[in-house]
Amino acid sequence: LSEKIQLVNACTGDRVLAENLQDEQNKYLDVNIQRLHTIKDQVIKFEKSLEFKNLPQLIKHINDYWDIKKELSPDITNLMIDGLIDKYRGPQCGVKLCGAGHSGYLLLLGDIKGNTSVKIDTLGAQIIY
């Protein structure tokens, strides 16, 4: 699976402090508890898929995780992050945002829309190895 993993540097231009994000998530704690349990279940499914090297299921779990994660708070994402993720995400490529605050990176797992060369300079990111 290692040849199917790429990291893309992703500077969003916005600065969100993790502490402020946690406070925002706590405002919705009553509904977020169920979302957090669902995320925990996704991690367990991901781990099993990883053990069996089931790439299609790994991709599905990564993408499902993101759908749940961004429901925790409106400040989890922004238009630039959504644009980066939507550009590559699909049945052949799972995308996970890693890091917090001003910058981070995208973990891409699978085939990037059937193309192994990533060109996202126009969105302010670059491939890192």
PyMOL commands that set and color helices and strands:
alter all, ss='L'
color gray80, all
select helices_A, chain A and resi 2-4+18-27+29-51+55-69+79-88+121-123
alter helices_A, ss='H'
color red, helices_A
select strands_A, chain A and resi 5-11+93-100+103-110+125-128
alter strands_A, ss='S'
color yellow, strands_A
deselect
rebuild
show_as cartoon
